[in-house]
């Protein structure tokens, strides 16, 4: 007689090998939004909040990209505070990060769509949107102004995380004017 040492199962049946799970989105991806009162203190507050968010999320952005992004945020929030505060007591700032890009947007309730002015070397101000447009273009990104459903506007800029990465989240619609 057989003592059971042979022929019976030696343990639970082998598990079928499951295919490896597809890689998920990078851990730094997401969308964050905050608001601030439309006053001068909002400019450094927004800049520091965006900088801290990028660090906290470990977004793989090179230092020069972060510097340009923070300058864009500063210029857009300053413009909203300076030109829209009468109709917009708060300013919204949104940061969206994808696998290959980062997008910053500033929203206010004023309906006026700004236009980048031609640089007047005799003036000390009025070059913010030109600067935003140039930083965005130099980084290989895109920017635009969109109207909100409530009659305000959102000015945004999307920059690739790596040179040549492209893949920005939103491209201007055909016929759109592009950066302000």
C-alpha positions as CSV (number, residue, x, y, z in Angstrom):
1,X,0.0,0.0,0.0
2,X,1.0,3.5,-0.6
3,X,1.6,5.7,2.4
4,X,0.5,8.9,0.7
5,X,4.0,10.2,0.1
6,X,3.5,9.9,-3.6
7,X,0.9,10.8,-6.1
8,X,-1.1,13.3,-3.9
9,X,-0.9,17.0,-4.2
10,X,2.1,18.4,-2.4
11,X,0.3,21.7,-1.5
12,X,-2.1,24.1,-2.9
13,X,-2.3,24.2,-6.7
14,X,0.1,26.6,-8.4
15,X,-1.4,30.0,-9.0
16,X,-1.8,31.2,-12.6
17,X,0.7,33.9,-13.2
18,X,-1.1,37.2,-13.6
19,X,0.2,39.6,-16.2
20,X,2.1,42.5,-14.7
21,X,-0.2,45.4,-13.9
22,X,0.2,48.3,-16.3
23,X,2.2,51.2,-14.9
24,X,-0.1,53.8,-13.3
25,X,0.2,57.5,-13.6
26,X,3.3,59.0,-12.1
27,X,2.8,59.8,-8.4
28,X,3.2,63.5,-9.1
29,X,0.2,63.8,-11.5
30,X,-2.8,65.7,-10.4
31,X,-4.7,69.0,-10.3
32,X,-4.6,71.5,-7.4
33,X,-6.6,74.7,-7.0
34,X,-6.5,77.5,-4.5
35,X,-8.0,81.0,-4.2
36,X,-6.6,84.2,-2.8
37,X,-8.0,87.7,-2.1
38,X,-7.3,90.0,-5.1
39,X,-4.7,92.1,-3.3
40,X,-0.9,92.6,-3.6
41,X,-0.1,89.9,-1.0
42,X,-1.7,87.3,-3.4
43,X,1.3,87.5,-5.7
44,X,4.0,86.1,-3.4
45,X,1.4,83.8,-1.8
46,X,0.6,82.2,-5.1
47,X,4.3,81.9,-6.1
48,X,5.2,80.2,-2.8
49,X,2.2,77.9,-2.9
50,X,3.0,76.7,-6.5
51,X,6.7,76.3,-5.6
52,X,5.9,74.3,-2.5
53,X,3.3,72.2,-4.3
54,X,5.9,71.2,-7.0
55,X,8.4,70.2,-4.3
56,X,5.9,68.4,-2.2
57,X,4.6,66.3,-5.2
58,X,8.2,65.7,-6.4
59,X,7.4,67.0,-9.8
60,X,10.5,66.2,-12.0
61,X,10.8,69.8,-13.3
62,X,14.3,71.2,-13.9
63,X,15.1,74.4,-11.9
64,X,15.0,76.7,-14.9
65,X,11.4,75.4,-15.8
66,X,10.3,76.0,-12.2
67,X,11.8,79.5,-12.2
68,X,9.9,80.3,-15.5
69,X,6.7,78.8,-14.1
70,X,6.9,80.8,-10.9
71,X,7.6,84.0,-12.9
72,X,4.5,83.2,-15.1
73,X,2.4,82.7,-11.9
74,X,3.6,86.0,-10.5
75,X,2.9,88.0,-13.6
76,X,-0.6,86.5,-14.1
77,X,-1.6,86.9,-10.5
78,X,-0.2,90.5,-10.5
79,X,-2.2,91.3,-13.6
80,X,-5.4,89.9,-12.1
81,X,-4.9,91.9,-8.9
82,X,-4.0,95.1,-10.7
83,X,-6.6,95.0,-13.5
84,X,-9.5,92.8,-12.3
85,X,-9.8,93.3,-8.6
86,X,-12.7,95.7,-9.0
87,X,-14.9,93.0,-10.5
88,X,-13.1,90.0,-9.0
89,X,-12.5,90.1,-5.2
90,X,-10.7,86.7,-5.4
91,X,-8.3,85.2,-7.9
92,X,-8.1,81.4,-8.6
93,X,-4.9,79.6,-9.3
94,X,-4.8,76.1,-10.7
95,X,-1.8,73.8,-11.2
96,X,-2.2,70.7,-13.3
97,X,0.6,68.3,-13.7
98,X,0.7,65.5,-16.2
99,X,3.3,62.9,-17.1
100,X,5.1,65.2,-19.4
101,X,3.8,68.7,-18.7
102,X,2.8,71.3,-16.1
103,X,0.0,73.8,-16.6
104,X,-0.7,76.9,-14.5
105,X,-3.9,78.9,-14.8
106,X,-5.1,82.1,-13.2
107,X,-8.8,82.9,-13.2
108,X,-10.6,86.1,-12.4
109,X,-14.2,87.4,-12.8
110,X,-13.3,90.3,-15.1
111,X,-14.5,89.9,-18.7
112,X,-11.7,91.9,-20.3
113,X,-9.3,89.8,-22.4
114,X,-5.9,91.3,-22.1
115,X,-3.5,91.7,-25.0
116,X,0.2,91.6,-24.9
117,X,1.5,95.1,-25.6
118,X,4.5,95.9,-27.7
119,X,7.4,96.6,-25.4
120,X,7.8,100.3,-24.9
121,X,11.3,100.8,-23.6
122,X,10.3,104.1,-22.0
123,X,7.8,102.5,-19.7
124,X,8.7,100.6,-16.5
125,X,5.6,98.4,-16.6
126,X,3.2,96.7,-19.1
127,X,5.5,93.9,-20.2
128,X,4.1,91.1,-18.0
129,X,2.2,89.3,-20.7
130,X,5.0,89.7,-23.2
131,X,7.2,88.0,-20.6
132,X,4.7,85.2,-20.1
133,X,4.5,84.7,-23.9
134,X,8.3,84.6,-24.3
135,X,8.9,82.2,-21.3
136,X,6.2,79.9,-22.6
137,X,7.5,79.9,-26.2
138,X,11.1,79.4,-25.1
139,X,10.1,76.4,-23.1
140,X,8.2,74.9,-26.0
141,X,4.9,75.4,-24.3
142,X,1.5,77.0,-25.2
143,X,-0.6,79.6,-23.5
144,X,-4.0,81.1,-24.1
145,X,-6.9,83.0,-22.6
146,X,-10.4,81.4,-22.3
147,X,-13.6,82.9,-21.1
148,X,-15.4,81.2,-18.2
149,X,-19.1,80.4,-18.2
150,X,-19.6,83.1,-15.6
151,X,-18.2,85.8,-17.8
152,X,-14.6,86.0,-16.4
153,X,-11.4,84.6,-17.9
154,X,-8.7,82.1,-17.4
155,X,-5.2,82.8,-18.6
156,X,-3.1,79.6,-18.7
157,X,0.4,78.4,-19.8
158,X,1.4,74.8,-20.2
159,X,5.1,73.9,-20.3
160,X,6.7,70.5,-21.0
161,X,8.6,69.0,-18.1
162,X,11.5,68.0,-20.3
163,X,12.8,69.7,-23.4
164,X,11.1,68.3,-26.5
165,X,8.6,66.3,-24.3
166,X,5.6,68.2,-25.7
167,X,2.3,66.6,-25.0
168,X,0.7,69.7,-23.5
169,X,-2.7,69.1,-22.1
170,X,-4.7,71.7,-24.0
171,X,-3.9,73.2,-27.3
172,X,-5.5,76.4,-28.6
173,X,-8.6,75.8,-30.7
174,X,-8.2,76.4,-34.4
175,X,-8.3,80.1,-34.9
176,X,-7.6,80.9,-31.3
177,X,-5.3,83.9,-30.8
178,X,-2.9,82.0,-28.6
179,X,-1.0,83.7,-25.8
180,X,-2.4,87.1,-24.8
